[in-house]
Amino acid sequence: MKKRILGKDLEVSEVGLGCMGMSYGYGPAKDEKEMTQLMRNAVEMGVDFFDTAEVYGPYINEELVGKALKPFKNVVKIATKFGFGFKDGKVTGLDSSPTNIRKMVDSSLKRLQVETIDLLYQHRVDPKVPIEEVAGTVKELISEGKVKHFGLSEDGVDVIKRAHTVQPVAALHSEYSLFWREPEEDIIPVLEELGIGFVPFSPLGKGFLTGKIDRNENFSDNDFRSTVPRFSEENLKKNFALVDLVTSFAAEKDATPAQVALAWILCQKPWIVPIPGTTKISPLKENLVASSISFTDEEIQKISRATSKIDLVGNRYSEASQKMINR
């Protein structure tokens, strides 16, 4: 597996593994033994960058990742996130107060079974706490040896710049794929200007770009996609024009739609590291092949132009979740 650099010096495999779906978001939590083996298989295949968060569960995903990767803690890099308050195991709202950040970090260190968090993201902007105060708190944690690198998630240009002046930001964790290209407008140019890496989550459009979701798919109530407007019955059928197009490009490259979608992202910038998630070994192997697929500049431009002409319909988040995103 090839390596890429996030920020100044965080070296990771050019394709990481998003672990959220193993415990949260896409239906019931999966079998712990199976997910442990999956993560260890990923390490054997060259993946050394794993993504989790305290809110995934809450807590259980960090615990799973910690147990699974304990034998490899000097080999892998683990990214986790803070930014929510909890009571009796339930989210009470945004909370990036210095006290809560410190409490979260101490708890996450125990759950992850590590001495230092490799990459610590603020999960969502907290309008009650100035980003300078948040960045300053993480800076202190870095000086104390509890954290190595600072990251942001779903932030807008202004917040990124303000945070970066207090503590250099190693990476931005935000959605980006052929299904959601908004970061190309303002975010990616700023990241390039400041030397900040980009870690796209949902690089396969929450599974949509794999081509394995049915046109008439009905998502269960415990699958968060059931609340996403882009996946409503009517919008899903309209948006399939994108899947059809990506599938046609995949046929030309003797690849799968997922591989083309990931390879396209990797070709955008050398400091972009997608973190596709999966709970099965076959898609894991499929996704990692994307690292070896090459495109000419002309092919990339062809894909970019053709897909940009498709009018995708529906928001990428429910109304409630959309309110937590600062652009």
C-alpha positions as CSV (number, residue, x, y, z in Angstrom):
1,M,0.0,0.0,0.0
2,K,1.3,3.4,-1.0
3,K,1.6,6.1,1.6
4,R,0.4,9.7,1.7
5,I,1.2,12.7,4.0
6,L,-1.6,14.5,5.9
7,G,-0.6,18.0,7.0
8,K,3.1,18.3,7.7
9,D,4.2,14.8,8.7
10,L,1.3,12.4,9.4
11,E,2.1,9.5,7.1
12,V,-0.7,7.0,6.4
13,S,-1.8,4.4,3.9
14,E,-3.4,6.2,0.9
15,V,-6.7,4.4,1.6
16,G,-7.9,4.1,5.2
17,L,-10.8,2.3,6.8
18,G,-13.8,4.0,8.2
19,C,-15.1,1.9,11.2
20,M,-18.4,3.6,12.0
21,G,-20.6,1.1,10.3
22,M,-19.2,-1.8,12.3
23,S,-21.1,-0.5,15.3
24,Y,-23.4,2.3,14.3
25,G,-25.4,4.0,11.6
26,Y,-26.1,1.1,9.2
27,G,-28.3,-1.1,11.3
28,P,-27.4,-3.3,14.3
29,A,-23.8,-3.5,15.5
30,K,-21.9,-6.3,13.8
31,D,-20.3,-9.3,15.4
32,E,-17.3,-8.2,17.4
33,K,-15.1,-11.1,16.4
34,E,-15.8,-10.7,12.7
35,M,-15.1,-7.0,12.9
36,T,-11.9,-7.6,14.8
37,Q,-10.7,-10.0,12.2
38,L,-11.7,-7.6,9.4
39,M,-9.6,-4.8,10.9
40,R,-6.6,-7.2,11.4
41,N,-7.0,-8.4,7.8
42,A,-6.9,-4.7,6.7
43,V,-3.6,-4.2,8.5
44,E,-2.2,-7.3,6.8
45,M,-3.2,-5.8,3.5
46,G,-1.4,-2.5,4.2
47,V,-4.0,-0.3,5.8
48,D,-2.6,1.6,8.7
49,F,-5.2,4.4,9.1
50,F,-8.4,3.7,11.0
51,D,-11.3,6.2,11.7
52,T,-13.6,6.1,14.7
53,A,-15.4,8.5,17.1
54,E,-16.7,8.6,20.6
55,V,-20.3,9.2,19.3
56,Y,-20.3,6.0,17.2
57,G,-22.4,3.9,19.6
58,P,-21.7,6.0,21.7
59,Y,-18.3,4.6,22.8
60,I,-18.6,1.0,21.5
61,N,-16.9,1.7,18.2
62,E,-13.8,3.1,19.9
63,E,-13.8,0.1,22.3
64,L,-14.0,-2.2,19.3
65,V,-11.2,-0.5,17.4
66,G,-9.1,-0.4,20.5
67,K,-9.3,-4.1,21.1
68,A,-8.9,-5.1,17.5
69,L,-5.8,-2.9,16.9
70,K,-4.1,-3.3,20.2
71,P,-1.5,-5.8,18.8
72,F,-0.7,-3.2,16.1
73,K,-0.6,0.0,18.1
74,N,2.9,0.9,17.1
75,V,2.0,0.2,13.4
76,V,-1.4,1.8,12.8
77,K,-2.7,5.4,13.2
78,I,-6.1,5.9,14.8
79,A,-8.2,9.0,14.3
80,T,-11.1,9.8,16.6
81,K,-13.4,12.7,17.3
82,F,-14.8,14.8,20.1
83,G,-17.6,17.4,20.1
84,F,-20.7,16.1,21.7
85,G,-22.1,16.0,25.2
86,F,-23.6,12.8,26.7
87,K,-25.9,11.8,29.5
88,D,-26.8,8.2,30.3
89,G,-25.1,7.2,27.1
90,K,-27.2,9.5,24.9
91,V,-26.2,12.6,23.0
92,T,-27.3,15.8,24.6
93,G,-26.0,18.2,22.0
94,L,-22.8,19.8,20.8
95,D,-20.1,20.4,23.5
96,S,-16.5,21.4,22.6
97,S,-15.8,23.1,25.9
98,P,-12.2,22.7,27.1
99,T,-13.4,20.6,30.0
100,N,-15.4,18.2,27.8
101,I,-12.5,17.9,25.3
102,R,-10.1,16.9,28.0
103,K,-12.7,14.5,29.5
104,M,-13.2,12.9,26.1
105,V,-9.6,12.5,25.4
106,D,-8.8,10.8,28.7
107,S,-11.8,8.4,28.1
108,S,-10.9,7.8,24.4
109,L,-7.3,6.9,25.3
110,K,-8.6,4.2,27.6
111,R,-11.1,2.9,25.1
112,L,-8.6,2.9,22.3
113,Q,-5.9,1.4,24.6
114,V,-3.2,3.8,23.4
115,E,-1.0,6.3,25.1
116,T,-1.5,9.0,22.4
117,I,-4.3,9.8,19.9
118,D,-2.7,10.0,16.4
119,L,-5.3,12.4,15.0
120,L,-8.0,14.2,17.0
121,Y,-10.8,15.8,15.1
122,Q,-13.4,18.2,16.4
123,H,-16.5,16.3,15.1
124,R,-18.7,19.3,14.5
125,V,-18.3,23.1,15.2
126,D,-19.8,24.2,18.5
127,P,-21.2,27.7,18.1
128,K,-21.0,28.2,21.8
129,V,-17.2,27.8,21.9
130,P,-14.8,29.9,19.7
131,I,-12.7,27.7,17.4
132,E,-9.6,29.5,18.8
133,E,-10.4,28.1,22.2
134,V,-10.9,24.6,20.8
135,A,-7.7,24.7,18.9
136,G,-5.9,26.1,21.9
137,T,-7.1,23.2,24.1
138,V,-5.9,20.6,21.6
139,K,-2.6,22.4,21.3
140,E,-2.2,22.0,25.1
141,L,-3.1,18.3,24.7
142,I,-0.4,17.9,22.0
143,S,2.2,19.5,24.3
144,E,1.1,17.1,27.0
145,G,1.7,14.1,24.7
146,K,-1.9,13.0,24.7
147,V,-2.5,13.9,21.1
148,K,-0.3,14.0,18.1
149,H,-2.3,15.9,15.4
150,F,-5.3,18.2,15.2
151,G,-8.1,17.8,12.8
152,L,-11.5,19.4,11.9
153,S,-14.6,17.9,10.4
154,E,-17.2,19.5,8.1
155,D,-15.8,23.0,8.7
156,G,-16.1,26.0,6.5
157,V,-13.2,28.1,5.2
158,D,-13.3,30.8,7.9
159,V,-13.2,28.3,10.8
160,I,-10.4,26.3,9.1
161,K,-8.3,29.4,8.8
162,R,-8.9,30.6,12.3
163,A,-8.2,27.2,13.9
164,H,-5.0,26.8,11.8
165,T,-3.5,30.1,13.1
166,V,-3.7,28.7,16.7
167,Q,-2.7,25.1,16.1
168,P,-1.8,23.7,12.6
169,V,-4.5,21.5,11.3
170,A,-3.3,18.2,9.9
171,A,-6.5,17.1,8.2
172,L,-10.1,18.0,7.4
173,H,-12.5,15.2,7.7
174,S,-15.5,15.9,5.4
175,E,-17.7,14.2,2.9
176,Y,-16.4,14.1,-0.7
177,S,-17.2,11.8,-3.6
178,L,-18.6,11.8,-7.1
179,F,-21.9,11.9,-5.2
180,W,-21.0,15.1,-3.3
181,R,-18.5,17.5,-4.8
182,E,-19.1,20.7,-3.0
183,P,-15.6,20.8,-1.3
184,E,-14.1,21.5,-4.7
185,E,-15.5,25.0,-4.7
186,D,-13.9,26.6,-1.7
187,I,-12.6,23.9,0.7
188,I,-10.0,22.1,-1.4
189,P,-8.2,25.3,-2.6
190,V,-7.9,26.5,1.0
191,L,-6.6,23.1,2.2
192,E,-4.0,23.2,-0.6
193,E,-3.0,26.8,0.3
194,L,-2.5,26.0,4.0
195,G,-1.0,22.5,3.6
196,I,-3.8,20.7,5.2
197,G,-4.7,17.1,4.3
198,F,-8.1,16.0,3.3
199,V,-9.8,12.8,4.6
200,P,-13.1,12.2,2.7
201,F,-15.6,10.1,4.5
202,S,-18.4,8.4,2.5
203,P,-16.2,8.4,-0.6
204,L,-18.5,5.8,-2.0
205,G,-21.6,7.9,-1.4
206,K,-22.7,5.9,1.6
207,G,-22.6,2.8,-0.5
208,F,-24.4,4.3,-3.5
209,L,-21.4,4.4,-5.8
210,T,-20.7,0.7,-5.3
211,G,-23.6,-0.1,-7.6
212,K,-24.9,-2.6,-5.0
213,I,-27.8,-0.6,-3.8
214,D,-31.1,-1.5,-5.6
215,R,-33.0,1.2,-7.4
216,N,-36.0,0.3,-5.2
217,E,-34.0,0.0,-2.0
218,N,-36.0,0.4,1.3
219,F,-33.6,1.2,4.1
220,S,-34.5,0.0,7.6
221,D,-35.4,2.4,10.4
222,N,-32.0,1.8,12.1
223,D,-30.1,2.6,8.9
224,F,-29.5,6.4,8.9
225,R,-29.9,6.5,5.2
226,S,-33.6,6.1,5.7
227,T,-33.6,9.8,6.9
228,V,-31.3,11.1,4.1
229,P,-33.3,12.9,1.3
230,R,-30.9,11.7,-1.4
231,F,-32.0,8.2,-0.6
232,S,-35.7,8.8,-0.6
233,E,-37.7,6.5,-2.9
234,E,-38.2,9.1,-5.6
235,N,-34.7,10.7,-5.4
236,L,-32.9,7.4,-5.3
237,K,-34.3,6.4,-8.7
238,K,-33.4,9.8,-10.2
239,N,-29.9,9.7,-8.8
240,F,-29.2,6.3,-10.3
241,A,-28.1,8.1,-13.5
242,L,-24.8,8.7,-11.7
243,V,-24.3,5.1,-10.8
244,D,-25.1,4.1,-14.4
245,L,-22.4,6.5,-15.6
246,V,-19.8,5.3,-13.1
247,T,-20.6,1.7,-14.0
248,S,-19.9,2.5,-17.7
249,F,-16.5,4.0,-16.9
250,A,-15.7,1.0,-14.7
251,A,-16.4,-1.4,-17.6
252,E,-13.9,0.6,-19.7
253,K,-11.2,0.1,-17.0
254,D,-12.1,-3.5,-16.3
255,A,-12.8,-2.4,-12.7
256,T,-15.8,-2.1,-10.4
257,P,-17.8,1.1,-9.8
258,A,-16.4,1.4,-6.3
259,Q,-12.8,1.1,-7.5
260,V,-13.4,3.8,-10.1
261,A,-15.0,6.1,-7.6
262,L,-12.1,5.7,-5.1
263,A,-9.4,6.0,-7.8
264,W,-11.0,9.2,-9.0
265,I,-10.7,10.7,-5.5
266,L,-7.1,9.6,-5.2
267,C,-6.3,11.3,-8.5
268,Q,-7.6,14.7,-7.3
269,K,-4.8,15.6,-5.0
270,P,-1.8,13.7,-3.5
271,W,-2.8,14.7,0.0
272,I,-6.3,13.2,-0.1
273,V,-6.9,10.0,1.8
274,P,-10.4,8.4,1.5
275,I,-11.7,6.2,4.3
276,P,-14.3,3.9,2.8
277,G,-16.1,1.8,5.4
278,T,-17.1,-1.8,5.1
279,T,-18.0,-4.8,7.3
280,K,-17.0,-7.5,4.9
281,I,-13.7,-8.8,3.6
282,S,-14.7,-8.9,-0.1
283,P,-15.5,-5.1,-0.4
284,L,-12.4,-4.4,1.7
285,K,-10.2,-6.2,-0.9
286,E,-12.2,-4.5,-3.7
287,N,-11.7,-1.0,-2.3
288,L,-8.0,-1.4,-1.7
289,V,-7.4,-2.3,-5.4
290,A,-8.4,1.3,-6.2
291,S,-4.9,2.2,-5.0
292,S,-3.4,0.5,-8.0
293,I,-5.8,1.8,-10.7
294,S,-4.3,4.5,-12.8
295,F,-6.1,7.1,-14.9
296,T,-4.7,9.5,-17.5
297,D,-5.5,13.2,-17.0
298,E,-7.8,13.0,-19.9
299,E,-9.7,10.1,-18.4
300,I,-10.1,11.9,-15.0
301,Q,-11.4,15.1,-16.8
302,K,-13.8,12.9,-18.8
303,I,-15.2,11.4,-15.6
304,S,-15.4,14.7,-13.8
305,R,-17.1,16.5,-16.7
306,A,-19.6,13.8,-17.4
307,T,-20.6,13.3,-13.8
308,S,-20.9,17.0,-13.1
309,K,-23.6,17.3,-15.8
310,I,-25.9,15.0,-13.8
311,D,-28.5,16.8,-11.7
312,L,-28.5,15.0,-8.4
313,V,-31.5,15.6,-6.2
314,G,-32.0,15.7,-2.4
315,N,-29.8,16.9,0.5
316,R,-27.1,14.7,1.8
317,Y,-28.3,14.9,5.4
318,S,-31.6,15.1,7.3
319,E,-32.7,18.6,8.3
320,A,-31.7,18.0,11.9
321,S,-28.2,16.8,11.0
322,Q,-27.7,19.6,8.4
323,K,-28.0,22.1,11.2
324,M,-24.8,20.8,12.8
325,I,-22.7,21.5,9.7
326,N,-20.9,24.8,9.4
327,R,-20.1,25.9,5.9
